[in-house]
Amino acid sequence: MKAYIVGVGMTRFEKPETRDWQYWDMVREAGTAALADAGVRYDQVEQVPVGYCFQASTAGQRAVYELGLTGVPVYNVNNNCATGSTALMLARQFVEGGGSDCVLAVGFEKMSRGSLGAGGAGDFATSPVARHYGIMAAAHGFEASPPTAQIFGNAAREHMERYGTTPEQLAAVGAKNHRHSVHNPYAQFQDPYTVEEILAARTVHRPLTKLQCSPTSDGAAAAVVVSERFVERHGLGERAVEIAAQAMTTDTETSFASGSCIDAVGAPMTRAAARQVYTASGLGPDDLDVIELHDCFSVNELLTYEALGLCGEGESGELVESGATTYGGRWVVNPSGGLISKGHPLGATGIAQAAELTWHLRDEAGARQVPGARTALAHNIGLGGAAVLTLLRRG
């Protein structure tokens, strides 16, 4: 049974403590918007997977109680930065399996200011990502800068040493995504920056500067996922975007065997998930019009170009410099501004990507609309590890 997204909604992503609101306030705003977009009532929803990372157990129930007290099952989902897309994947599986006709996927995060997981190497002795940081420490040592910036920064240095990628090419990712966010009213940042300004910003962990790193953010997103018979029964064909294929992968020995930070941060997971999605859909990179991918740091956008097959290994720096991944190029990548500029409330990110792509496929993205978009790909990755790819299509 096919699954379709028929309604999406999200809050603006904001710097933590910008607004005096609770996580349930965010979910009420995003969930209400998604239901209204679909023309669906909450009492028609049969199951609700809710993604978040930093709240207590059953926070999902507390959040969606703002939408209604109907007694439907609520599932609390945590898969690090891939949490939102994991909740969306559960919604699709509920529908495709035939057990439900209407499911609401929700993701939210209320975060604290400052970098995630700052601290010494000892903090990771019993951490789920200890093996990943161990790879980094063995090759590059462990410094005082935020650990996620370290492991991705070291992946960038490996890419530079291996392929000749330049600081300017890394900065070009940030410049492109900040430029895209100017037209996104949901984005945390809406200021454009030049490559020179990005290179001149404060270094977080070399070679990455602040304007190449995703911020901590508050926000929520939601999507209504329904069956084909629900679409037909309720006349939602004009709103429906098909989830044509979806795949989740986790780490294999490939992530660790090489001792490379490029592999440890998830490039092999993305390659494996891309193969599955392309095989299942019968489509490939050349069939895509618009892509939202997990640019938690600028280097990860470059790594993901290669893992998705947009270019050959080591060619991603030249690809972004060529203009192939912006308006007027072969694909538009991160028209929302991506995580770097739109923001990154962990539990909401994956569903927000799907919302952005749904708007493009329905020709509702306003000034940032990708002309004629019919096929879209979302890529959401969580260190430790999970990679989720979602291919969306509209006839």
FIBA-170973 format. One line per 5 residues: number of its first residue (from 1); their letters; for each residue x, y negated, z negated of N, C-alpha, C. Coordinates in steps of 0.1 Angstrom, whole numbers. Layout:
<sites>
NUM = a = X:Y:Z:X:Y:Z:X:Y:Z; ... $
</sites>
This chain:
<sites>
1 = mkayi = 8:12:0:0:0:0:9:-12:0; 6:-22:9:14:-34:10:11:-44:-2; 21:-52:-6:19:-62:-16:21:-76:-10; 13:-85:-15:14:-99:-10:15:-109:-21; 22:-120:-19:22:-131:-28:11:-141:-22 $
6 = vgvgm = 1:-144:-31:-10:-153:-26:-10:-166:-34; -2:-167:-44:-2:-179:-52:11:-181:-60; 16:-193:-60:29:-196:-67:27:-209:-75; 35:-210:-85:35:-223:-93:48:-223:-101; 52:-235:-104:64:-237:-113:63:-251:-119 $
11 = trfek = 70:-252:-130:73:-265:-136:85:-271:-129; 87:-284:-132:100:-290:-128:110:-284:-138; 122:-280:-132:133:-276:-141:140:-288:-147; 142:-288:-160:147:-299:-167:158:-296:-176; 167:-306:-179:177:-304:-189:170:-301:-203 $
16 = petrd = 175:-291:-210:169:-287:-223:167:-300:-232; 156:-300:-239:152:-310:-248:148:-323:-241; 146:-323:-228:141:-334:-221:127:-337:-225; 119:-327:-226:105:-328:-230:102:-321:-243; 93:-326:-251:89:-320:-263:78:-309:-260 $
21 = wqywd = 83:-298:-255:73:-287:-252:79:-274:-256; 70:-264:-257:73:-251:-261:73:-242:-248; 78:-230:-250:79:-221:-238:65:-218:-233; 55:-217:-242:41:-214:-238:35:-226:-230; 40:-238:-233:35:-249:-225:40:-248:-211 $
26 = mvrea = 52:-244:-209:57:-242:-196:50:-232:-188; 47:-220:-195:40:-209:-188:25:-213:-185; 19:-221:-194:6:-226:-191:6:-234:-178; 15:-243:-177:16:-252:-165:19:-244:-152; 29:-235:-153:33:-227:-141:22:-217:-137 $
31 = gtaal = 17:-210:-147:7:-199:-145:-6:-205:-140; -10:-216:-145:-23:-222:-141:-21:-227:-126; -9:-232:-123:-7:-237:-109:-7:-225:-99; -1:-214:-103:-1:-202:-95:-15:-196:-92; -23:-195:-103:-36:-190:-102:-45:-199:-93 $
36 = adagv = -44:-212:-95:-51:-222:-87:-47:-221:-72; -34:-219:-70:-29:-218:-56:-35:-206:-49; -37:-195:-57:-43:-183:-51:-58:-184:-51; -64:-192:-59:-78:-192:-60:-83:-180:-68; -75:-176:-78:-77:-164:-86:-79:-168:-100 $
41 = rydqv = -89:-162:-107:-91:-164:-121:-82:-155:-129; -78:-159:-141:-70:-150:-150:-77:-137:-153; -90:-137:-154:-97:-125:-158:-97:-115:-146; -92:-119:-134:-90:-109:-123:-77:-103:-124; -68:-108:-132:-54:-102:-133:-54:-90:-141 $
46 = eqvpv = -48:-79:-137:-48:-66:-143:-36:-63:-151; -24:-69:-148:-12:-66:-155:-3:-79:-154; 6:-81:-164:14:-93:-164:28:-90:-169; 38:-88:-160:52:-87:-164:57:-102:-166; 64:-104:-177:69:-117:-181:84:-116:-184 $
51 = gycfq = 92:-124:-177:106:-124:-178:111:-136:-186; 121:-133:-196:128:-143:-203:139:-137:-210; 149:-145:-214:161:-139:-221:163:-144:-235; 159:-156:-239:163:-162:-251:152:-164:-262; 141:-157:-260:130:-158:-270:128:-144:-277 $
56 = astag = 121:-144:-287:119:-132:-295:110:-122:-288; 110:-110:-292:102:-99:-286:87:-103:-287; 80:-100:-277:66:-103:-274:63:-118:-272; 74:-125:-269:72:-139:-265:63:-140:-252; 64:-129:-244:56:-129:-232:41:-130:-235 $
61 = qravy = 37:-122:-245:23:-123:-249:19:-137:-254; 27:-142:-262:24:-155:-268:23:-166:-256; 32:-164:-246:31:-174:-235:19:-173:-227; 15:-160:-223:4:-159:-214:-10:-160:-221; -10:-159:-234:-22:-162:-242:-28:-175:-238 $
66 = elglt = -19:-184:-234:-23:-198:-229:-32:-197:-217; -31:-186:-209:-38:-185:-197:-51:-178:-199; -52:-170:-210:-64:-162:-213:-62:-151:-222; -72:-147:-229:-71:-136:-239:-80:-124:-234; -75:-118:-224:-83:-108:-217:-79:-93:-221 $
71 = gvpvy = -68:-92:-228:-64:-79:-233:-56:-70:-223; -52:-76:-211:-45:-69:-201:-31:-66:-206; -24:-55:-201:-11:-52:-205:-1:-63:-201; 8:-67:-211:18:-77:-208:32:-70:-211; 41:-71:-202:54:-64:-202:65:-75:-204 $
76 = nvnnn = 73:-73:-214:84:-83:-217:97:-78:-210; 102:-86:-201:113:-82:-192:126:-90:-195; 137:-84:-195:150:-91:-197:160:-84:-189; 166:-90:-179:176:-84:-170:186:-95:-167; 190:-103:-177:200:-114:-176:195:-123:-165 $
81 = catgs = 204:-129:-157:200:-139:-147:190:-134:-136; 189:-120:-135:180:-114:-125:166:-111:-132; 163:-117:-143:151:-114:-150:138:-117:-142; 138:-129:-137:126:-133:-129:123:-124:-118; 133:-121:-110:131:-112:-98:127:-98:-103 $
86 = talml = 132:-94:-114:128:-81:-120:113:-81:-123; 108:-91:-129:94:-92:-132:86:-92:-119; 91:-99:-109:84:-99:-96:84:-85:-90; 95:-78:-92:96:-64:-86:86:-55:-93; 85:-56:-106:75:-48:-113:61:-51:-108 $
91 = arqfv = 58:-64:-106:45:-67:-101:42:-60:-87; 52:-61:-79:51:-54:-66:49:-39:-67; 56:-33:-76:55:-19:-78:41:-15:-83; 36:-23:-93:23:-20:-98:12:-20:-86; 14:-30:-77:4:-31:-66:7:-20:-56 $
96 = egggs = 19:-18:-51:22:-9:-41:19:6:-46; 20:8:-59:17:21:-64:2:24:-64; -6:14:-62:-20:16:-62:-27:15:-75; -20:12:-86:-26:11:-99:-33:-2:-102; -29:-13:-94:-35:-26:-97:-37:-33:-84 $
101 = dcvla = -47:-42:-83:-49:-50:-71:-44:-64:-73; -43:-69:-86:-39:-83:-88:-30:-83:-101; -18:-88:-99:-8:-88:-110:-2:-102:-110; 0:-108:-122:7:-121:-123:21:-119:-129; 31:-123:-121:45:-122:-125:49:-136:-131 $
106 = vgfek = 55:-137:-142:58:-149:-149:73:-149:-153; 80:-160:-153:93:-161:-158:95:-175:-165; 102:-175:-176:104:-188:-183:117:-188:-190; 121:-199:-194:133:-200:-203:132:-214:-210; 134:-214:-223:137:-226:-231:151:-225:-236 $
111 = msrgs = 160:-232:-231:174:-230:-234:180:-241:-243; 192:-239:-248:199:-249:-256:209:-256:-247; 212:-268:-250:222:-276:-242:236:-270:-244; 244:-272:-234:258:-266:-234:259:-254:-226; 271:-249:-224:274:-237:-216:270:-225:-223 $
116 = lgagg = 267:-215:-215:263:-202:-220:275:-194:-225; 273:-188:-237:283:-178:-241:297:-183:-243; 299:-196:-246:312:-200:-249:318:-194:-261; 331:-191:-261:338:-185:-272:350:-177:-268; 356:-171:-278:368:-163:-275:365:-149:-270 $
121 = agdfa = 376:-142:-265:374:-129:-260:368:-119:-269; 371:-121:-282:366:-112:-292:350:-112:-293; 344:-123:-288:329:-123:-288:324:-112:-279; 332:-107:-270:326:-97:-260:330:-83:-264; 335:-81:-276:340:-67:-279:328:-57:-278 $
126 = tspva = 316:-61:-282:305:-52:-282:294:-57:-272; 297:-67:-264:288:-73:-255:285:-63:-243; 273:-64:-238:269:-56:-226:278:-59:-214; 285:-71:-214:293:-75:-202:308:-73:-206; 311:-66:-217:325:-65:-221:334:-58:-210 $
131 = rhygi = 328:-49:-203:336:-42:-192:339:-52:-181; 330:-61:-178:332:-71:-167:343:-81:-171; 342:-86:-184:352:-95:-188:365:-89:-191; 365:-76:-194:378:-69:-195:385:-68:-182; 378:-66:-171:384:-67:-158:391:-81:-156 $
136 = maaah = 384:-91:-159:389:-105:-157:401:-107:-166; 400:-103:-179:411:-105:-188:424:-98:-184; 422:-86:-179:434:-78:-175:441:-85:-163; 434:-91:-154:440:-97:-142:444:-112:-144; 436:-119:-153:438:-133:-153:439:-139:-168 $
141 = gfeas = 438:-130:-178:438:-135:-191:424:-141:-195; 423:-146:-207:410:-151:-212:413:-165:-218; 407:-175:-213:409:-189:-218:398:-194:-226; 399:-207:-229:389:-213:-238:377:-218:-231; 377:-219:-218:365:-224:-210:354:-214:-211 $
146 = pptaq = 342:-218:-207:330:-209:-208:333:-197:-200; 330:-185:-205:334:-172:-199:327:-170:-186; 315:-174:-184:309:-172:-170:316:-180:-160; 320:-192:-163:327:-201:-154:341:-195:-151; 347:-188:-162:360:-182:-160:359:-171:-150 $
151 = ifgna = 350:-162:-151:350:-150:-143:347:-154:-128; 337:-163:-127:335:-168:-113:346:-177:-108; 352:-185:-116:363:-193:-112:375:-184:-107; 377:-173:-115:388:-164:-111:384:-156:-98; 371:-153:-96:367:-148:-83:370:-157:-72 $
156 = arehm = 368:-170:-74:371:-180:-64:386:-180:-61; 394:-180:-71:408:-180:-69:413:-168:-61; 407:-156:-64:410:-144:-57:407:-146:-42; 395:-152:-40:390:-154:-26:400:-164:-18; 404:-174:-25:413:-183:-19:427:-177:-16 $
161 = erygt = 432:-169:-25:445:-162:-23:444:-152:-12; 432:-145:-11:431:-134:-2:428:-139:12; 420:-149:13:415:-153:26:418:-168:30; 424:-175:22:428:-189:25:416:-199:23; 406:-195:16:395:-204:13:400:-216:6 $
166 = tpeql = 394:-227:9:400:-240:3:390:-246:-7; 396:-254:-16:387:-261:-25:376:-269:-18; 379:-275:-7:369:-283:1:358:-274:5; 360:-262:9:350:-252:13:341:-249:1; 347:-247:-10:339:-244:-22:330:-256:-25 $
171 = aavga = 336:-268:-25:329:-280:-28:318:-283:-17; 319:-278:-5:309:-280:5:296:-273:2; 297:-262:-6:285:-255:-10:277:-264:-20; 284:-270:-30:278:-279:-39:272:-291:-32; 280:-297:-22:275:-309:-15:262:-305:-7 $
176 = knhrh = 262:-294:-1:250:-290:7:238:-288:-2; 240:-281:-13:228:-279:-22:223:-291:-30; 232:-299:-34:228:-312:-40:221:-321:-29; 225:-320:-17:218:-328:-7:204:-322:-4; 203:-309:-4:190:-303:-2:180:-307:-13 $
181 = svhnp = 185:-308:-26:176:-310:-37:170:-324:-37; 175:-333:-29:170:-347:-29:155:-347:-26; 150:-338:-19:136:-337:-14:128:-327:-23; 134:-322:-34:126:-312:-42:122:-318:-55; 109:-321:-56:104:-327:-69:105:-318:-81 $
186 = yaqfq = 108:-305:-79:109:-296:-90:124:-294:-95; 133:-301:-88:147:-299:-91:152:-307:-103; 161:-301:-111:166:-308:-122:175:-320:-118; 182:-319:-107:190:-330:-102:186:-333:-88; 185:-345:-84:181:-349:-71:190:-360:-65 $
191 = dpytv = 203:-360:-69:213:-369:-64:222:-362:-54; 225:-368:-43:234:-363:-33:249:-366:-38; 258:-357:-34:272:-359:-37:280:-355:-25; 291:-362:-23:300:-359:-12:310:-348:-17; 316:-342:-7:327:-332:-11:337:-338:-20 $
196 = eeila = 341:-351:-16:351:-357:-24:347:-360:-38; 334:-364:-40:329:-366:-54:328:-353:-62; 325:-342:-55:324:-329:-62:338:-325:-66; 348:-327:-58:362:-323:-61:367:-332:-73; 362:-344:-73:367:-353:-84:360:-352:-97 $
201 = artvh = 350:-344:-98:342:-342:-110:351:-334:-120; 346:-334:-133:354:-327:-143:355:-312:-140; 367:-307:-142:370:-292:-139:364:-284:-151; 356:-274:-148:351:-265:-158:360:-253:-160; 363:-247:-149:374:-237:-149:379:-237:-134 $
206 = rpltk = 392:-240:-132:397:-241:-119:394:-229:-110; 390:-232:-98:389:-244:-91:375:-251:-92; 366:-246:-101:353:-250:-101:351:-263:-109; 345:-273:-103:341:-285:-111:327:-285:-115; 323:-294:-124:310:-294:-129:299:-294:-119 $
211 = lqcsp = 301:-301:-108:291:-302:-97:290:-290:-88; 298:-279:-92:297:-266:-85:292:-256:-94; 287:-260:-106:282:-250:-116:267:-253:-119; 259:-242:-120:245:-244:-124:244:-248:-139; 235:-257:-142:233:-262:-155:224:-253:-164 $
216 = tsdga = 224:-255:-177:213:-249:-185:200:-257:-182; 189:-250:-183:176:-256:-179:165:-250:-186; 154:-259:-188:141:-254:-192:132:-253:-180; 123:-243:-180:114:-243:-169:107:-229:-168; 96:-229:-160:89:-216:-158:84:-216:-144 $
221 = aaavv = 81:-203:-139:76:-201:-126:67:-189:-127; 57:-188:-117:48:-177:-117:43:-174:-103; 40:-161:-101:35:-157:-87:24:-147:-89; 14:-148:-81:2:-139:-81:5:-129:-69; 6:-116:-73:9:-106:-63:-3:-96:-62 $
226 = vserf = -8:-94:-50:-20:-87:-49:-19:-76:-38; -28:-67:-37:-29:-57:-27:-35:-62:-14; -34:-54:-3:-40:-58:9:-55:-58:9; -60:-49:1:-75:-48:0:-80:-60:-8; -72:-65:-18:-76:-77:-25:-76:-89:-16 $
231 = verhg = -66:-90:-7:-65:-101:3:-77:-101:12; -81:-89:17:-92:-88:26:-105:-91:18; -107:-86:6:-119:-87:-1:-122:-102:-5; -111:-109:-7:-113:-123:-12:-109:-134:-1; -107:-129:11:-104:-139:22:-92:-147:20 $
236 = lgera = -81:-140:16:-68:-148:12:-58:-146:23; -62:-142:35:-52:-140:46:-44:-153:49; -50:-164:48:-42:-177:51:-32:-180:40; -34:-174:28:-24:-177:17:-14:-167:16; -16:-155:22:-8:-143:19:6:-143:26 $
241 = veiaa = 16:-140:18:30:-138:22:33:-123:18; 37:-115:28:40:-101:26:54:-100:19; 54:-91:9:67:-87:4:71:-75:12; 79:-77:23:81:-67:33:91:-57:28; 100:-60:19:110:-51:13:116:-57:1 $
246 = qamtt = 120:-48:-8:126:-53:-21:135:-42:-26; 146:-45:-32:155:-35:-37:162:-41:-49; 165:-33:-59:173:-36:-70:185:-26:-71; 197:-31:-74:208:-23:-76:215:-27:-89; 223:-17:-94:231:-20:-106:246:-16:-103 $
251 = dtets = 255:-19:-112:269:-17:-110:271:-2:-107; 281:1:-99:287:14:-97:302:13:-100; 309:24:-98:323:23:-100:330:13:-91; 324:10:-80:330:0:-71:331:-14:-77; 323:-17:-87:323:-30:-94:336:-31:-102 $
256 = fasgs = 342:-20:-106:353:-20:-116:366:-14:-111; 365:-6:-101:377:2:-97:388:-7:-92; 385:-18:-85:395:-26:-78:402:-35:-88; 396:-38:-100:402:-47:-109:399:-62:-104; 391:-64:-94:388:-77:-89:376:-84:-95 $
261 = cidav = 377:-96:-98:366:-104:-103:355:-105:-92; 359:-105:-79:349:-106:-69:339:-94:-70; 345:-82:-72:336:-70:-74:329:-71:-87; 336:-75:-98:330:-75:-111:318:-85:-112; 317:-95:-105:306:-105:-105:294:-101:-97 $
266 = gapmt = 296:-89:-89:283:-84:-83:283:-83:-68; 294:-86:-61:293:-85:-47:290:-71:-42; 295:-60:-48:291:-47:-43:276:-44:-45; 271:-49:-56:256:-47:-59:248:-54:-48; 252:-66:-44:245:-73:-34:245:-66:-21 $
271 = raaar = 257:-62:-17:259:-54:-4:249:-42:-4; 249:-35:-15:241:-23:-15:226:-26:-14; 222:-36:-22:208:-40:-21:204:-46:-7; 213:-53:-1:210:-58:13:208:-46:23; 217:-36:22:215:-25:31:201:-18:29 $
276 = qvyta = 197:-17:16:184:-11:14:173:-19:20; 173:-32:17:163:-41:22:162:-42:37; 174:-42:44:174:-43:58:169:-30:64; 173:-19:58:168:-6:63:153:-4:61; 148:-8:50:133:-7:47:125:-15:55 $
281 = sglgp = 130:-27:59:122:-37:66:124:-36:81; 135:-29:86:138:-29:100:143:-43:105; 147:-52:96:152:-65:99:166:-66:95; 173:-76:99:187:-79:95:190:-94:94; 202:-97:91:206:-111:89:201:-121:100 $
286 = ddldv = 202:-116:113:198:-124:124:183:-127:125; 175:-120:117:161:-122:117:156:-132:107; 165:-136:98:161:-144:87:161:-159:91; 152:-166:85:151:-181:88:156:-189:76; 152:-185:64:155:-193:52:159:-183:41 $
291 = ielhd = 168:-187:33:174:-179:22:175:-187:9; 170:-181:-2:173:-187:-15:182:-177:-22; 195:-181:-25:204:-171:-31:210:-177:-44; 216:-168:-51:220:-170:-65:234:-177:-66; 233:-191:-64:245:-199:-64:248:-204:-78 $
296 = cfsvn = 249:-195:-88:252:-199:-101:265:-207:-102; 274:-204:-93:286:-212:-91:289:-212:-76; 295:-222:-71:296:-223:-56:302:-211:-50; 312:-205:-56:319:-193:-50:309:-182:-48; 299:-181:-57:289:-170:-55:281:-171:-42 $
301 = ellty = 279:-183:-38:272:-185:-25:280:-180:-14; 293:-183:-15:302:-178:-4:303:-163:-4; 305:-157:-16:305:-142:-18:292:-136:-12; 281:-142:-15:268:-137:-11:266:-138:4; 271:-148:11:271:-149:26:277:-136:31 $
306 = ealgl = 288:-132:26:295:-120:31:288:-108:28; 283:-107:16:276:-95:11:263:-93:19; 256:-103:23:244:-103:30:246:-100:45; 258:-101:50:261:-99:64:259:-112:72; 259:-123:66:258:-136:74:271:-139:81 $
311 = cgege = 282:-133:76:295:-135:82:304:-123:78; 315:-122:84:325:-112:80:332:-115:67; 339:-105:62:346:-107:49:357:-118:51; 357:-127:42:367:-138:42:363:-150:51; 351:-149:58:347:-159:67:337:-169:61 $
316 = sgelv = 334:-168:49:323:-176:43:326:-191:42; 339:-194:39:343:-208:38:341:-215:51; 345:-209:62:343:-215:75:329:-216:78; 321:-206:74:306:-206:77:300:-218:71; 302:-221:58:295:-233:52:300:-246:58 $
321 = esgat = 313:-246:61:319:-259:67:313:-261:81; 309:-250:88:304:-252:102:290:-258:102; 283:-258:91:269:-263:91:259:-252:94; 263:-239:95:254:-228:98:244:-225:88; 246:-230:75:237:-227:64:229:-239:59 $
326 = tyggr = 227:-249:68:219:-260:64:210:-263:76; 202:-274:75:192:-278:85:200:-280:98; 194:-275:109:201:-276:122:210:-264:125; 213:-256:114:222:-245:116:215:-232:118; 222:-221:117:216:-207:120:205:-204:109 $
331 = wvvnp = 208:-206:96:199:-204:85:199:-217:76; 188:-218:69:189:-228:58:190:-221:45; 201:-222:38:203:-215:26:201:-225:14; 193:-221:4:190:-229:-7:184:-243:-4; 173:-243:4:167:-256:6:161:-262:-7 $
336 = sggli = 159:-255:-17:155:-260:-30:165:-268:-37; 178:-266:-33:189:-272:-40:197:-261:-48; 191:-249:-48:197:-237:-54:199:-239:-69; 205:-230:-76:207:-230:-90:216:-242:-94; 225:-246:-85:235:-257:-88:227:-270:-90 $
341 = skghp = 217:-272:-82:210:-285:-83:196:-284:-88; 189:-274:-84:175:-272:-89:175:-269:-103; 185:-261:-108:185:-257:-122:184:-242:-123; 187:-237:-136:188:-223:-137:183:-219:-151; 169:-220:-154:163:-213:-165:162:-198:-163 $
346 = lgatg = 171:-190:-169:173:-177:-165:161:-169:-161; 151:-168:-170:140:-160:-167:131:-165:-156; 132:-177:-153:123:-183:-142:129:-183:-128; 143:-182:-128:149:-184:-115:145:-176:-103; 144:-163:-106:140:-154:-95:126:-156:-89 $
351 = iaqaa = 117:-159:-98:103:-162:-93:102:-176:-87; 110:-185:-92:111:-199:-85:116:-197:-71; 126:-188:-69:131:-186:-55:120:-181:-46; 112:-172:-51:100:-167:-43:90:-178:-41; 88:-187:-50:79:-198:-49:84:-207:-37 $
356 = eltwh = 96:-210:-38:102:-219:-27:100:-213:-14; 103:-200:-12:102:-193:1:88:-192:5; 79:-190:-4:65:-189:-1:60:-202:5; 64:-213:-1:60:-226:5:65:-228:19; 78:-224:21:83:-225:35:76:-217:45 $
361 = lrdea = 73:-204:41:66:-195:50:51:-200:53; 46:-208:44:32:-213:46:32:-227:51; 44:-232:54:46:-246:60:41:-256:50; 44:-254:37:40:-263:27:51:-269:19; 63:-269:24:75:-274:17:78:-288:18 $
366 = garqv = 70:-296:25:71:-310:26:84:-314:33; 91:-324:28:103:-330:35:114:-320:36; 114:-309:28:125:-299:30:121:-287:38; 109:-287:45:104:-276:52:114:-272:63; 116:-258:63:124:-252:74:115:-250:86 $
371 = pgart = 117:-257:97:107:-256:108:105:-241:113; 93:-237:114:89:-224:120:94:-212:112; 96:-214:99:101:-203:91:90:-191:90; 94:-179:93:86:-168:93:91:-156:85; 104:-156:83:111:-145:75:121:-151:65 $
376 = alahn = 120:-147:53:128:-153:42:134:-142:33; 145:-145:27:152:-136:18:155:-143:5; 152:-137:-7:156:-142:-20:166:-132:-26; 177:-138:-32:188:-130:-38:190:-135:-52; 188:-126:-62:189:-130:-76:198:-120:-83 $
381 = iglgg = 208:-124:-90:218:-115:-96:220:-118:-110; 222:-108:-118:225:-109:-132:237:-101:-136; 247:-108:-142:259:-102:-146:256:-91:-156; 261:-79:-154:260:-69:-164:253:-56:-162; 245:-53:-151:244:-60:-140:231:-56:-132 $
386 = aavlt = 226:-65:-125:214:-63:-116:215:-72:-104; 212:-67:-92:210:-76:-81:197:-72:-75; 188:-82:-73:175:-80:-67:174:-88:-54; 170:-81:-43:168:-88:-30:153:-86:-27; 147:-97:-22:133:-97:-19:131:-103:-5 $
391 = llrrg = 126:-95:5:124:-100:18:109:-103:20; 106:-115:23:93:-120:25:90:-123:40; 78:-121:44:75:-122:58:60:-127:60; 59:-136:70:45:-141:73:43:-140:88; 32:-134:93:30:-132:107:27:-145:114 $
</sites>
